Amino acid sequence: MTRDGDAVHLTRKENDVLAMLARSPGRVVTHRALLTAVWPDVTDPPMEYLRIVVRNLRQKLETDPSRPTLLRNETGIGYRLSTD
């Protein structure tokens, strides 16, 4: 993966979250769906796991991580990969 021509290293979990969002571009993927798909071996994985991975992805991929345009949060529901 690259950003502005520079290689970006993603961890396995970051790649898994991004891949899952990319399979449904523009559509919300619920927190629960992401958590169970990315951490299948953890019973009831904490939401904090997902928040950390999304925060790291935003740091790596967004122009301004504090104002994300690519990885959008749908409060209380999940995340979506913006197609705008």
N, CA, C and O atoms as a Maestro MAE file, in Angstrom:
{
 s_m_m2io_version
 :::
 2.0.0
}

f_m_ct {
 s_m_title
 :::
 protein
 m_atom[336] {
  # First column is atom index #
  i_m_mmod_type
  r_m_x_coord
  r_m_y_coord
  r_m_z_coord
  i_m_residue_number
  s_m_chain_name
  s_m_pdb_residue_name
  s_m_pdb_atom_name
  i_m_atomic_number
  :::
  1 25 0.839 -1.157 0.000 1 A "MET " " N  " 7
  2 3 0.000 0.000 0.000 1 A "MET " " CA " 6
  3 2 0.891 1.228 0.000 1 A "MET " " C  " 6
  4 15 1.959 1.237 0.612 1 A "MET " " O  " 8
  5 25 0.435 2.278 -0.702 2 A "THR " " N  " 7
  6 3 1.179 3.534 -0.734 2 A "THR " " CA " 6
  7 2 0.262 4.710 -0.409 2 A "THR " " C  " 6
  8 15 -0.954 4.648 -0.590 2 A "THR " " O  " 8
  9 25 0.877 5.769 0.071 3 A "ARG " " N  " 7
  10 3 0.175 7.035 0.302 3 A "ARG " " CA " 6
  11 2 1.077 8.129 -0.235 3 A "ARG " " C  " 6
  12 15 2.213 8.278 0.216 3 A "ARG " " O  " 8
  13 25 0.583 8.892 -1.192 4 A "ASP " " N  " 7
  14 3 1.371 9.952 -1.832 4 A "ASP " " CA " 6
  15 2 2.692 9.417 -2.379 4 A "ASP " " C  " 6
  16 15 3.715 10.101 -2.331 4 A "ASP " " O  " 8
  17 25 2.663 8.195 -2.896 5 A "GLY " " N  " 7
  18 3 3.838 7.589 -3.491 5 A "GLY " " CA " 6
  19 2 4.789 6.918 -2.522 5 A "GLY " " C  " 6
  20 15 5.754 6.277 -2.939 5 A "GLY " " O  " 8
  21 25 4.526 7.058 -1.237 6 A "ASP " " N  " 7
  22 3 5.385 6.438 -0.224 6 A "ASP " " CA " 6
  23 2 4.756 5.145 0.278 6 A "ASP " " C  " 6
  24 15 3.545 5.065 0.484 6 A "ASP " " O  " 8
  25 25 5.598 4.135 0.471 7 A "ALA " " N  " 7
  26 3 5.104 2.857 0.987 7 A "ALA " " CA " 6
  27 2 4.599 3.028 2.414 7 A "ALA " " C  " 6
  28 15 5.211 3.720 3.228 7 A "ALA " " O  " 8
  29 25 3.468 2.382 2.701 8 A "VAL " " N  " 7
  30 3 2.879 2.405 4.039 8 A "VAL " " CA " 6
  31 2 2.808 0.965 4.528 8 A "VAL " " C  " 6
  32 15 2.217 0.104 3.876 8 A "VAL " " O  " 8
  33 25 3.415 0.714 5.679 9 A "HIS " " N  " 7
  34 3 3.371 -0.624 6.269 9 A "HIS " " CA " 6
  35 2 2.128 -0.742 7.142 9 A "HIS " " C  " 6
  36 15 1.902 0.082 8.028 9 A "HIS " " O  " 8
  37 25 1.327 -1.767 6.888 10 A "LEU " " N  " 7
  38 3 0.159 -2.048 7.713 10 A "LEU " " CA " 6
  39 2 0.393 -3.341 8.482 10 A "LEU " " C  " 6
  40 15 0.940 -4.307 7.951 10 A "LEU " " O  " 8
  41 25 -0.031 -3.341 9.737 11 A "THR " " N  " 7
  42 3 0.011 -4.579 10.512 11 A "THR " " CA " 6
  43 2 -1.060 -5.523 9.968 11 A "THR " " C  " 6
  44 15 -1.904 -5.118 9.169 11 A "THR " " O  " 8
  45 25 -1.020 -6.753 10.395 12 A "ARG " " N  " 7
  46 3 -2.018 -7.724 9.948 12 A "ARG " " CA " 6
  47 2 -3.429 -7.272 10.332 12 A "ARG " " C  " 6
  48 15 -4.348 -7.357 9.517 12 A "ARG " " O  " 8
  49 25 -3.607 -6.793 11.561 13 A "LYS " " N  " 7
  50 3 -4.931 -6.352 12.015 13 A "LYS " " CA " 6
  51 2 -5.388 -5.121 11.236 13 A "LYS " " C  " 6
  52 15 -6.558 -5.024 10.867 13 A "LYS " " O  " 8
  53 25 -4.478 -4.182 10.985 14 A "GLU " " N  " 7
  54 3 -4.827 -3.002 10.185 14 A "GLU " " CA " 6
  55 2 -5.257 -3.426 8.785 14 A "GLU " " C  " 6
  56 15 -6.254 -2.930 8.260 14 A "GLU " " O  " 8
  57 25 -4.510 -4.334 8.190 15 A "ASN " " N  " 7
  58 3 -4.852 -4.831 6.864 15 A "ASN " " CA " 6
  59 2 -6.204 -5.539 6.873 15 A "ASN " " C  " 6
  60 15 -7.001 -5.359 5.952 15 A "ASN " " O  " 8
  61 25 -6.469 -6.334 7.895 16 A "ASP " " N  " 7
  62 3 -7.738 -7.059 7.988 16 A "ASP " " CA " 6
  63 2 -8.925 -6.101 8.090 16 A "ASP " " C  " 6
  64 15 -9.940 -6.292 7.419 16 A "ASP " " O  " 8
  65 25 -8.796 -5.073 8.926 17 A "VAL " " N  " 7
  66 3 -9.886 -4.092 9.068 17 A "VAL " " CA " 6
  67 2 -10.092 -3.359 7.753 17 A "VAL " " C  " 6
  68 15 -11.226 -3.222 7.292 17 A "VAL " " O  " 8
  69 25 -9.009 -2.885 7.144 18 A "LEU " " N  " 7
  70 3 -9.122 -2.146 5.891 18 A "LEU " " CA " 6
  71 2 -9.708 -3.022 4.784 18 A "LEU " " C  " 6
  72 15 -10.540 -2.557 4.004 18 A "LEU " " O  " 8
  73 25 -9.286 -4.275 4.709 19 A "ALA " " N  " 7
  74 3 -9.810 -5.191 3.689 19 A "ALA " " CA " 6
  75 2 -11.302 -5.424 3.877 19 A "ALA " " C  " 6
  76 15 -12.054 -5.471 2.904 19 A "ALA " " O  " 8
  77 25 -11.727 -5.570 5.114 20 A "MET " " N  " 7
  78 3 -13.153 -5.795 5.370 20 A "MET " " CA " 6
  79 2 -13.976 -4.568 4.972 20 A "MET " " C  " 6
  80 15 -15.051 -4.706 4.387 20 A "MET " " O  " 8
  81 25 -13.482 -3.381 5.283 21 A "LEU " " N  " 7
  82 3 -14.185 -2.159 4.884 21 A "LEU " " CA " 6
  83 2 -14.181 -2.002 3.362 21 A "LEU " " C  " 6
  84 15 -15.164 -1.541 2.781 21 A "LEU " " O  " 8
  85 25 -13.083 -2.383 2.724 22 A "ALA " " N  " 7
  86 3 -12.966 -2.253 1.269 22 A "ALA " " CA " 6
  87 2 -13.907 -3.197 0.527 22 A "ALA " " C  " 6
  88 15 -14.259 -2.935 -0.623 22 A "ALA " " O  " 8
  89 25 -14.316 -4.283 1.162 23 A "ARG " " N  " 7
  90 3 -15.267 -5.202 0.523 23 A "ARG " " CA " 6
  91 2 -16.669 -4.601 0.436 23 A "ARG " " C  " 6
  92 15 -17.511 -5.078 -0.325 23 A "ARG " " O  " 8
  93 25 -16.914 -3.547 1.224 24 A "SER " " N  " 7
  94 3 -18.223 -2.873 1.211 24 A "SER " " CA " 6
  95 2 -18.013 -1.363 1.157 24 A "SER " " C  " 6
  96 15 -18.434 -0.658 2.074 24 A "SER " " O  " 8
  97 25 -17.372 -0.849 0.107 25 A "PRO " " N  " 7
  98 3 -17.064 0.579 0.065 25 A "PRO " " CA " 6
  99 2 -18.331 1.438 0.138 25 A "PRO " " C  " 6
  100 15 -19.328 1.170 -0.533 25 A "PRO " " O  " 8
  101 25 -18.257 2.478 0.973 26 A "GLY " " N  " 7
  102 3 -19.387 3.387 1.123 26 A "GLY " " CA " 6
  103 2 -20.477 2.881 2.044 26 A "GLY " " C  " 6
  104 15 -21.417 3.616 2.349 26 A "GLY " " O  " 8
  105 25 -20.372 1.639 2.492 27 A "ARG " " N  " 7
  106 3 -21.395 1.055 3.365 27 A "ARG " " CA " 6
  107 2 -20.835 0.849 4.762 27 A "ARG " " C  " 6
  108 15 -19.652 0.558 4.936 27 A "ARG " " O  " 8
  109 25 -21.698 1.004 5.748 28 A "VAL " " N  " 7
  110 3 -21.273 0.849 7.133 28 A "VAL " " CA " 6
  111 2 -21.065 -0.626 7.457 28 A "VAL " " C  " 6
  112 15 -21.906 -1.471 7.150 28 A "VAL " " O  " 8
  113 25 -19.934 -0.917 8.082 29 A "VAL " " N  " 7
  114 3 -19.657 -2.250 8.616 29 A "VAL " " CA " 6
  115 2 -19.710 -2.092 10.132 29 A "VAL " " C  " 6
  116 15 -18.997 -1.263 10.699 29 A "VAL " " O  " 8
  117 25 -20.543 -2.875 10.778 30 A "THR " " N  " 7
  118 3 -20.760 -2.698 12.212 30 A "THR " " CA " 6
  119 2 -19.506 -3.015 13.025 30 A "THR " " C  " 6
  120 15 -18.635 -3.781 12.614 30 A "THR " " O  " 8
  121 25 -19.462 -2.387 14.192 31 A "HIS " " N  " 7
  122 3 -18.365 -2.672 15.121 31 A "HIS " " CA " 6
  123 2 -18.284 -4.173 15.388 31 A "HIS " " C  " 6
  124 15 -17.204 -4.763 15.334 31 A "HIS " " O  " 8
  125 25 -19.427 -4.785 15.674 32 A "ARG " " N  " 7
  126 3 -19.465 -6.209 16.017 32 A "ARG " " CA " 6
  127 2 -18.928 -7.055 14.866 32 A "ARG " " C  " 6
  128 15 -18.152 -7.983 15.096 32 A "ARG " " O  " 8
  129 25 -19.328 -6.750 13.628 33 A "ALA " " N  " 7
  130 3 -18.852 -7.521 12.477 33 A "ALA " " CA " 6
  131 2 -17.336 -7.414 12.334 33 A "ALA " " C  " 6
  132 15 -16.663 -8.410 12.068 33 A "ALA " " O  " 8
  133 25 -16.806 -6.216 12.509 34 A "LEU " " N  " 7
  134 3 -15.361 -6.024 12.415 34 A "LEU " " CA " 6
  135 2 -14.634 -6.763 13.533 34 A "LEU " " C  " 6
  136 15 -13.641 -7.449 13.292 34 A "LEU " " O  " 8
  137 25 -15.133 -6.619 14.746 35 A "LEU " " N  " 7
  138 3 -14.484 -7.266 15.892 35 A "LEU " " CA " 6
  139 2 -14.459 -8.785 15.753 35 A "LEU " " C  " 6
  140 15 -13.424 -9.407 15.993 35 A "LEU " " O  " 8
  141 25 -15.577 -9.386 15.371 36 A "THR " " N  " 7
  142 3 -15.623 -10.849 15.286 36 A "THR " " CA " 6
  143 2 -14.821 -11.374 14.094 36 A "THR " " C  " 6
  144 15 -14.282 -12.479 14.155 36 A "THR " " O  " 8
  145 25 -14.736 -10.595 13.011 37 A "ALA " " N  " 7
  146 3 -13.967 -11.039 11.849 37 A "ALA " " CA " 6
  147 2 -12.461 -10.894 12.066 37 A "ALA " " C  " 6
  148 15 -11.686 -11.753 11.646 37 A "ALA " " O  " 8
  149 25 -12.053 -9.820 12.714 38 A "VAL " " N  " 7
  150 3 -10.626 -9.531 12.856 38 A "VAL " " CA " 6
  151 2 -10.014 -10.214 14.082 38 A "VAL " " C  " 6
  152 15 -8.820 -10.513 14.095 38 A "VAL " " O  " 8
  153 25 -10.828 -10.461 15.110 39 A "TRP " " N  " 7
  154 3 -10.366 -11.151 16.319 39 A "TRP " " CA " 6
  155 2 -11.240 -12.387 16.559 39 A "TRP " " C  " 6
  156 15 -11.942 -12.450 17.569 39 A "TRP " " O  " 8
  157 25 -11.211 -13.373 15.649 40 A "PRO " " N  " 7
  158 3 -12.107 -14.530 15.770 40 A "PRO " " CA " 6
  159 2 -11.794 -15.429 16.965 40 A "PRO " " C  " 6
  160 15 -12.659 -16.167 17.437 40 A "PRO " " O  " 8
  161 25 -10.565 -15.364 17.447 41 A "ASP " " N  " 7
  162 3 -10.165 -16.237 18.552 41 A "ASP " " CA " 6
  163 2 -10.389 -15.613 19.931 41 A "ASP " " C  " 6
  164 15 -10.074 -16.229 20.949 41 A "ASP " " O  " 8
  165 25 -10.937 -14.384 19.965 42 A "VAL " " N  " 7
  166 3 -11.182 -13.692 21.231 42 A "VAL " " CA " 6
  167 2 -12.686 -13.652 21.483 42 A "VAL " " C  " 6
  168 15 -13.448 -13.163 20.649 42 A "VAL " " O  " 8
  169 25 -13.104 -14.164 22.625 43 A "THR " " N  " 7
  170 3 -14.515 -14.114 22.989 43 A "THR " " CA " 6
  171 2 -14.850 -12.703 23.437 43 A "THR " " C  " 6
  172 15 -14.248 -12.187 24.379 43 A "THR " " O  " 8
  173 25 -15.801 -12.081 22.773 44 A "ASP " " N  " 7
  174 3 -16.249 -10.726 23.092 44 A "ASP " " CA " 6
  175 2 -15.080 -9.735 23.156 44 A "ASP " " C  " 6
  176 15 -14.802 -9.171 24.214 44 A "ASP " " O  " 8
  177 25 -14.393 -9.523 22.015 45 A "PRO " " N  " 7
  178 3 -13.256 -8.607 22.019 45 A "PRO " " CA " 6
  179 2 -13.691 -7.181 22.373 45 A "PRO " " C  " 6
  180 15 -14.747 -6.729 21.932 45 A "PRO " " O  " 8
  181 25 -12.883 -6.475 23.163 46 A "PRO " " N  " 7
  182 3 -13.241 -5.116 23.562 46 A "PRO " " CA " 6
  183 2 -13.227 -4.152 22.379 46 A "PRO " " C  " 6
  184 15 -12.422 -4.296 21.459 46 A "PRO " " O  " 8
  185 25 -14.117 -3.179 22.412 47 A "MET " " N  " 7
  186 3 -14.202 -2.157 21.369 47 A "MET " " CA " 6
  187 2 -12.875 -1.405 21.239 47 A "MET " " C  " 6
  188 15 -12.527 -0.936 20.156 47 A "MET " " O  " 8
  189 25 -12.151 -1.296 22.327 48 A "GLU " " N  " 7
  190 3 -10.874 -0.570 22.305 48 A "GLU " " CA " 6
  191 2 -9.904 -1.170 21.289 48 A "GLU " " C  " 6
  192 15 -9.115 -0.437 20.691 48 A "GLU " " O  " 8
  193 25 -9.945 -2.482 21.081 49 A "TYR " " N  " 7
  194 3 -9.094 -3.113 20.068 49 A "TYR " " CA " 6
  195 2 -9.322 -2.444 18.714 49 A "TYR " " C  " 6
  196 15 -8.373 -2.060 18.030 49 A "TYR " " O  " 8
  197 25 -10.582 -2.314 18.344 50 A "LEU " " N  " 7
  198 3 -10.938 -1.746 17.050 50 A "LEU " " CA " 6
  199 2 -10.585 -0.267 16.985 50 A "LEU " " C  " 6
  200 15 -10.064 0.199 15.971 50 A "LEU " " O  " 8
  201 25 -10.858 0.465 18.032 51 A "ARG " " N  " 7
  202 3 -10.543 1.903 18.050 51 A "ARG " " CA " 6
  203 2 -9.050 2.154 17.832 51 A "ARG " " C  " 6
  204 15 -8.666 3.073 17.108 51 A "ARG " " O  " 8
  205 25 -8.225 1.337 18.456 52 A "ILE " " N  " 7
  206 3 -6.775 1.496 18.311 52 A "ILE " " CA " 6
  207 2 -6.348 1.235 16.871 52 A "ILE " " C  " 6
  208 15 -5.558 1.996 16.311 52 A "ILE " " O  " 8
  209 25 -6.859 0.177 16.275 53 A "VAL " " N  " 7
  210 3 -6.498 -0.153 14.893 53 A "VAL " " CA " 6
  211 2 -6.964 0.945 13.939 53 A "VAL " " C  " 6
  212 15 -6.212 1.345 13.050 53 A "VAL " " O  " 8
  213 25 -8.179 1.432 14.108 54 A "VAL " " N  " 7
  214 3 -8.687 2.497 13.235 54 A "VAL " " CA " 6
  215 2 -7.872 3.777 13.432 54 A "VAL " " C  " 6
  216 15 -7.552 4.463 12.462 54 A "VAL " " O  " 8
  217 25 -7.537 4.096 14.674 55 A "ARG " " N  " 7
  218 3 -6.711 5.284 14.932 55 A "ARG " " CA " 6
  219 2 -5.366 5.154 14.215 55 A "ARG " " C  " 6
  220 15 -4.898 6.111 13.597 55 A "ARG " " O  " 8
  221 25 -4.751 3.988 14.294 56 A "ASN " " N  " 7
  222 3 -3.467 3.771 13.625 56 A "ASN " " CA " 6
  223 2 -3.605 3.854 12.107 56 A "ASN " " C  " 6
  224 15 -2.742 4.420 11.437 56 A "ASN " " O  " 8
  225 25 -4.680 3.295 11.565 57 A "LEU " " N  " 7
  226 3 -4.919 3.398 10.121 57 A "LEU " " CA " 6
  227 2 -5.076 4.851 9.697 57 A "LEU " " C  " 6
  228 15 -4.532 5.265 8.673 57 A "LEU " " O  " 8
  229 25 -5.808 5.615 10.471 58 A "ARG " " N  " 7
  230 3 -5.991 7.035 10.145 58 A "ARG " " CA " 6
  231 2 -4.660 7.777 10.172 58 A "ARG " " C  " 6
  232 15 -4.402 8.622 9.315 58 A "ARG " " O  " 8
  233 25 -3.817 7.467 11.147 59 A "GLN " " N  " 7
  234 3 -2.497 8.102 11.222 59 A "GLN " " CA " 6
  235 2 -1.677 7.792 9.968 59 A "GLN " " C  " 6
  236 15 -0.925 8.638 9.484 59 A "GLN " " O  " 8
  237 25 -1.825 6.596 9.457 60 A "LYS " " N  " 7
  238 3 -1.039 6.170 8.305 60 A "LYS " " CA " 6
  239 2 -1.628 6.603 6.967 60 A "LYS " " C  " 6
  240 15 -0.884 6.835 6.015 60 A "LYS " " O  " 8
  241 25 -2.970 6.716 6.878 61 A "LEU " " N  " 7
  242 3 -3.609 6.905 5.578 61 A "LEU " " CA " 6
  243 2 -4.267 8.262 5.354 61 A "LEU " " C  " 6
  244 15 -4.343 8.726 4.216 61 A "LEU " " O  " 8
  245 25 -4.732 8.892 6.394 62 A "GLU " " N  " 7
  246 3 -5.468 10.147 6.244 62 A "GLU " " CA " 6
  247 2 -4.511 11.336 6.110 62 A "GLU " " C  " 6
  248 15 -3.433 11.342 6.705 62 A "GLU " " O  " 8
  249 25 -4.908 12.327 5.336 63 A "THR " " N  " 7
  250 3 -4.150 13.568 5.238 63 A "THR " " CA " 6
  251 2 -4.159 14.291 6.572 63 A "THR " " C  " 6
  252 15 -3.127 14.779 7.032 63 A "THR " " O  " 8
  253 25 -5.340 14.360 7.198 64 A "ASP " " N  " 7
  254 3 -5.495 14.954 8.529 64 A "ASP " " CA " 6
  255 2 -6.253 13.947 9.392 64 A "ASP " " C  " 6
  256 15 -7.483 13.910 9.357 64 A "ASP " " O  " 8
  257 25 -5.539 13.133 10.164 65 A "PRO " " N  " 7
  258 3 -6.195 12.081 10.953 65 A "PRO " " CA " 6
  259 2 -7.261 12.587 11.922 65 A "PRO " " C  " 6
  260 15 -8.166 11.837 12.287 65 A "PRO " " O  " 8
  261 25 -7.168 13.844 12.341 66 A "SER " " N  " 7
  262 3 -8.176 14.381 13.260 66 A "SER " " CA " 6
  263 2 -9.471 14.748 12.541 66 A "SER " " C  " 6
  264 15 -10.494 14.987 13.181 66 A "SER " " O  " 8
  265 25 -9.424 14.791 11.211 67 A "ARG " " N  " 7
  266 3 -10.607 15.050 10.385 67 A "ARG " " CA " 6
  267 2 -10.654 14.012 9.268 67 A "ARG " " C  " 6
  268 15 -10.406 14.331 8.105 67 A "ARG " " O  " 8
  269 25 -10.966 12.792 9.619 68 A "PRO " " N  " 7
  270 3 -10.892 11.707 8.632 68 A "PRO " " CA " 6
  271 2 -11.904 11.861 7.500 68 A "PRO " " C  " 6
  272 15 -13.066 12.206 7.714 68 A "PRO " " O  " 8
  273 25 -11.425 11.595 6.303 69 A "THR " " N  " 7
  274 3 -12.301 11.601 5.133 69 A "THR " " CA " 6
  275 2 -12.375 10.221 4.493 69 A "THR " " C  " 6
  276 15 -13.288 9.945 3.713 69 A "THR " " O  " 8
  277 25 -11.426 9.358 4.815 70 A "LEU " " N  " 7
  278 3 -11.376 8.018 4.231 70 A "LEU " " CA " 6
  279 2 -12.058 6.991 5.128 70 A "LEU " " C  " 6
  280 15 -12.947 6.266 4.681 70 A "LEU " " O  " 8
  281 25 -11.647 6.928 6.379 71 A "LEU " " N  " 7
  282 3 -12.220 5.983 7.344 71 A "LEU " " CA " 6
  283 2 -13.202 6.744 8.223 71 A "LEU " " C  " 6
  284 15 -12.812 7.437 9.162 71 A "LEU " " O  " 8
  285 25 -14.473 6.604 7.903 72 A "ARG " " N  " 7
  286 3 -15.513 7.384 8.579 72 A "ARG " " CA " 6
  287 2 -16.179 6.577 9.677 72 A "ARG " " C  " 6
  288 15 -16.450 5.386 9.523 72 A "ARG " " O  " 8
  289 25 -16.435 7.246 10.785 73 A "ASN " " N  " 7
  290 3 -17.114 6.640 11.926 73 A "ASN " " CA " 6
  291 2 -18.604 6.936 11.839 73 A "ASN " " C  " 6
  292 15 -19.000 8.079 11.615 73 A "ASN " " O  " 8
  293 25 -19.414 5.930 12.012 74 A "GLU " " N  " 7
  294 3 -20.857 6.109 12.153 74 A "GLU " " CA " 6
  295 2 -21.139 5.823 13.617 74 A "GLU " " C  " 6
  296 15 -21.218 4.667 14.031 74 A "GLU " " O  " 8
  297 25 -21.291 6.887 14.397 75 A "THR " " N  " 7
  298 3 -21.377 6.797 15.850 75 A "THR " " CA " 6
  299 2 -22.366 5.742 16.318 75 A "THR " " C  " 6
  300 15 -23.535 5.737 15.934 75 A "THR " " O  " 8
  301 25 -21.859 4.848 17.162 76 A "GLY " " N  " 7
  302 3 -22.685 3.803 17.749 76 A "GLY " " CA " 6
  303 2 -23.002 2.645 16.818 76 A "GLY " " C  " 6
  304 15 -23.669 1.692 17.222 76 A "GLY " " O  " 8
  305 25 -22.533 2.713 15.574 77 A "ILE " " N  " 7
  306 3 -22.860 1.668 14.595 77 A "ILE " " CA " 6
  307 2 -21.613 0.950 14.095 77 A "ILE " " C  " 6
  308 15 -21.473 -0.261 14.269 77 A "ILE " " O  " 8
  309 25 -20.708 1.701 13.474 78 A "GLY " " N  " 7
  310 3 -19.519 1.083 12.913 78 A "GLY " " CA " 6
  311 2 -18.702 2.068 12.107 78 A "GLY " " C  " 6
  312 15 -18.701 3.267 12.383 78 A "GLY " " O  " 8
  313 25 -18.002 1.550 11.104 79 A "TYR " " N  " 7
  314 3 -17.137 2.357 10.255 79 A "TYR " " CA " 6
  315 2 -17.474 2.084 8.798 79 A "TYR " " C  " 6
  316 15 -18.032 1.044 8.449 79 A "TYR " " O  " 8
  317 25 -17.115 3.053 7.957 80 A "ARG " " N  " 7
  318 3 -17.249 2.847 6.519 80 A "ARG " " CA " 6
  319 2 -16.052 3.443 5.814 80 A "ARG " " C  " 6
  320 15 -15.452 4.410 6.282 80 A "ARG " " O  " 8
  321 25 -15.719 2.857 4.693 81 A "LEU " " N  " 7
  322 3 -14.655 3.360 3.842 81 A "LEU " " CA " 6
  323 2 -15.313 4.293 2.840 81 A "LEU " " C  " 6
  324 15 -16.114 3.860 2.012 81 A "LEU " " O  " 8
  325 25 -14.975 5.564 2.916 82 A "SER " " N  " 7
  326 3 -15.611 6.564 2.063 82 A "SER " " CA " 6
  327 2 -15.185 6.385 0.616 82 A "SER " " C  " 6
  328 15 -14.028 6.078 0.331 82 A "SER " " O  " 8
  329 25 -16.117 6.575 -0.281 83 A "THR " " N  " 7
  330 3 -15.832 6.489 -1.715 83 A "THR " " CA " 6
  331 2 -15.854 7.864 -2.359 83 A "THR " " C  " 6
  332 15 -15.731 7.985 -3.577 83 A "THR " " O  " 8
  333 25 -16.009 8.895 -1.549 84 A "ASP " " N  " 7
  334 3 -16.054 10.279 -2.071 84 A "ASP " " CA " 6
  335 2 -14.688 10.764 -2.458 84 A "ASP " " C  " 6
  336 15 -14.542 11.899 -2.912 84 A "ASP " " O  " 8
  :::
 }
 m_bond[335] {
  # First column is bond index #
  i_m_from
  i_m_to
  i_m_order
  :::
  1 1 2 1
  2 2 3 1
  3 3 4 2
  4 3 5 1
  5 5 6 1
  6 6 7 1
  7 7 8 2
  8 7 9 1
  9 9 10 1
  10 10 11 1
  11 11 12 2
  12 11 13 1
  13 13 14 1
  14 14 15 1
  15 15 16 2
  16 15 17 1
  17 17 18 1
  18 18 19 1
  19 19 20 2
  20 19 21 1
  21 21 22 1
  22 22 23 1
  23 23 24 2
  24 23 25 1
  25 25 26 1
  26 26 27 1
  27 27 28 2
  28 27 29 1
  29 29 30 1
  30 30 31 1
  31 31 32 2
  32 31 33 1
  33 33 34 1
  34 34 35 1
  35 35 36 2
  36 35 37 1
  37 37 38 1
  38 38 39 1
  39 39 40 2
  40 39 41 1
  41 41 42 1
  42 42 43 1
  43 43 44 2
  44 43 45 1
  45 45 46 1
  46 46 47 1
  47 47 48 2
  48 47 49 1
  49 49 50 1
  50 50 51 1
  51 51 52 2
  52 51 53 1
  53 53 54 1
  54 54 55 1
  55 55 56 2
  56 55 57 1
  57 57 58 1
  58 58 59 1
  59 59 60 2
  60 59 61 1
  61 61 62 1
  62 62 63 1
  63 63 64 2
  64 63 65 1
  65 65 66 1
  66 66 67 1
  67 67 68 2
  68 67 69 1
  69 69 70 1
  70 70 71 1
  71 71 72 2
  72 71 73 1
  73 73 74 1
  74 74 75 1
  75 75 76 2
  76 75 77 1
  77 77 78 1
  78 78 79 1
  79 79 80 2
  80 79 81 1
  81 81 82 1
  82 82 83 1
  83 83 84 2
  84 83 85 1
  85 85 86 1
  86 86 87 1
  87 87 88 2
  88 87 89 1
  89 89 90 1
  90 90 91 1
  91 91 92 2
  92 91 93 1
  93 93 94 1
  94 94 95 1
  95 95 96 2
  96 95 97 1
  97 97 98 1
  98 98 99 1
  99 99 100 2
  100 99 101 1
  101 101 102 1
  102 102 103 1
  103 103 104 2
  104 103 105 1
  105 105 106 1
  106 106 107 1
  107 107 108 2
  108 107 109 1
  109 109 110 1
  110 110 111 1
  111 111 112 2
  112 111 113 1
  113 113 114 1
  114 114 115 1
  115 115 116 2
  116 115 117 1
  117 117 118 1
  118 118 119 1
  119 119 120 2
  120 119 121 1
  121 121 122 1
  122 122 123 1
  123 123 124 2
  124 123 125 1
  125 125 126 1
  126 126 127 1
  127 127 128 2
  128 127 129 1
  129 129 130 1
  130 130 131 1
  131 131 132 2
  132 131 133 1
  133 133 134 1
  134 134 135 1
  135 135 136 2
  136 135 137 1
  137 137 138 1
  138 138 139 1
  139 139 140 2
  140 139 141 1
  141 141 142 1
  142 142 143 1
  143 143 144 2
  144 143 145 1
  145 145 146 1
  146 146 147 1
  147 147 148 2
  148 147 149 1
  149 149 150 1
  150 150 151 1
  151 151 152 2
  152 151 153 1
  153 153 154 1
  154 154 155 1
  155 155 156 2
  156 155 157 1
  157 157 158 1
  158 158 159 1
  159 159 160 2
  160 159 161 1
  161 161 162 1
  162 162 163 1
  163 163 164 2
  164 163 165 1
  165 165 166 1
  166 166 167 1
  167 167 168 2
  168 167 169 1
  169 169 170 1
  170 170 171 1
  171 171 172 2
  172 171 173 1
  173 173 174 1
  174 174 175 1
  175 175 176 2
  176 175 177 1
  177 177 178 1
  178 178 179 1
  179 179 180 2
  180 179 181 1
  181 181 182 1
  182 182 183 1
  183 183 184 2
  184 183 185 1
  185 185 186 1
  186 186 187 1
  187 187 188 2
  188 187 189 1
  189 189 190 1
  190 190 191 1
  191 191 192 2
  192 191 193 1
  193 193 194 1
  194 194 195 1
  195 195 196 2
  196 195 197 1
  197 197 198 1
  198 198 199 1
  199 199 200 2
  200 199 201 1
  201 201 202 1
  202 202 203 1
  203 203 204 2
  204 203 205 1
  205 205 206 1
  206 206 207 1
  207 207 208 2
  208 207 209 1
  209 209 210 1
  210 210 211 1
  211 211 212 2
  212 211 213 1
  213 213 214 1
  214 214 215 1
  215 215 216 2
  216 215 217 1
  217 217 218 1
  218 218 219 1
  219 219 220 2
  220 219 221 1
  221 221 222 1
  222 222 223 1
  223 223 224 2
  224 223 225 1
  225 225 226 1
  226 226 227 1
  227 227 228 2
  228 227 229 1
  229 229 230 1
  230 230 231 1
  231 231 232 2
  232 231 233 1
  233 233 234 1
  234 234 235 1
  235 235 236 2
  236 235 237 1
  237 237 238 1
  238 238 239 1
  239 239 240 2
  240 239 241 1
  241 241 242 1
  242 242 243 1
  243 243 244 2
  244 243 245 1
  245 245 246 1
  246 246 247 1
  247 247 248 2
  248 247 249 1
  249 249 250 1
  250 250 251 1
  251 251 252 2
  252 251 253 1
  253 253 254 1
  254 254 255 1
  255 255 256 2
  256 255 257 1
  257 257 258 1
  258 258 259 1
  259 259 260 2
  260 259 261 1
  261 261 262 1
  262 262 263 1
  263 263 264 2
  264 263 265 1
  265 265 266 1
  266 266 267 1
  267 267 268 2
  268 267 269 1
  269 269 270 1
  270 270 271 1
  271 271 272 2
  272 271 273 1
  273 273 274 1
  274 274 275 1
  275 275 276 2
  276 275 277 1
  277 277 278 1
  278 278 279 1
  279 279 280 2
  280 279 281 1
  281 281 282 1
  282 282 283 1
  283 283 284 2
  284 283 285 1
  285 285 286 1
  286 286 287 1
  287 287 288 2
  288 287 289 1
  289 289 290 1
  290 290 291 1
  291 291 292 2
  292 291 293 1
  293 293 294 1
  294 294 295 1
  295 295 296 2
  296 295 297 1
  297 297 298 1
  298 298 299 1
  299 299 300 2
  300 299 301 1
  301 301 302 1
  302 302 303 1
  303 303 304 2
  304 303 305 1
  305 305 306 1
  306 306 307 1
  307 307 308 2
  308 307 309 1
  309 309 310 1
  310 310 311 1
  311 311 312 2
  312 311 313 1
  313 313 314 1
  314 314 315 1
  315 315 316 2
  316 315 317 1
  317 317 318 1
  318 318 319 1
  319 319 320 2
  320 319 321 1
  321 321 322 1
  322 322 323 1
  323 323 324 2
  324 323 325 1
  325 325 326 1
  326 326 327 1
  327 327 328 2
  328 327 329 1
  329 329 330 1
  330 330 331 1
  331 331 332 2
  332 331 333 1
  333 333 334 1
  334 334 335 1
  335 335 336 2
  :::
 }
}
